[in-house]
């Protein structure tokens, strides 16, 4: 599962398997990977752009959405997580913004305004016919959820 989020991200995810009329809830908050993307430069955003993901030659499988994308250098963390909380307060002066200190997310800070979360998990073959749902709690602003390369 891959999540690309613009803005900060706080999430709790439950994987629900409905097996033979029994519901089993599995918390999958442990062992995620996280990395900042880039809001204005697709090359720094793991090659993610509208042109790339809809390209017949490349498609999403040439981005961080690719299930075989190597994310070993990404930060390991557990959910819930909100990267904006971890960022320092900054002073930013521009014609549009006069601040006394705030978190560096948004249009003036493209390097800290996109966050990628990845989680690898396997389902048992016996569960392949089960009804499966993912519950996302607390996802904030402009989230795209991809599972096995599909939105």
Buried (B, 14 or more C-beta within 10 A) or exposed (E): BBBBBBBBBBBBBBBBBEBEEEEEEEEBBEEBBBBBBBBEEBEBBBBBBEEBBEEEEBBBBBBBBBBEBEBEEBEEBEBEBBBBEEBEEEEBEEEEEEEEEBBBBBEEBBBBBBBBBBBEEEEEEEBEEBEBEEEEEEBBEEBEBBBEBEE
